[in-house]
């Protein structure tokens, strides 16, 4: 017989996962994922779906704006390492975006 687990709006049947995922996402890996999206949209990295470098500066700008907003909203809540990584990522991406706009 399976145990029922009640969620907010539904009933789940079965067992809960026995352990956490092997590589749990951290704030730093989340930031790197967003930065990777910006690089892909700038044409600096290949699109994983096509394998080709494709530029879409509007989407690149949106990714940068999202990172900038996240930076503002997390100010004062980051570890020293997270803060340093975030600031370095933003500075690098902004410079690359300016260069991509020149091409």
HELIX and SHEET records of a PDB file:
HELIX    1   1 UNK A   27  UNK A   42  1                                  16    
HELIX    2   2 UNK A   57  UNK A   74  1                                  18    
HELIX    3   3 UNK A   80  UNK A  102  1                                  23    
SHEET    1   A 2 UNK A   4  UNK A   6  0                                        
SHEET    2   A 2 UNK A  11  UNK A  13 -1                                        
END                                                                             
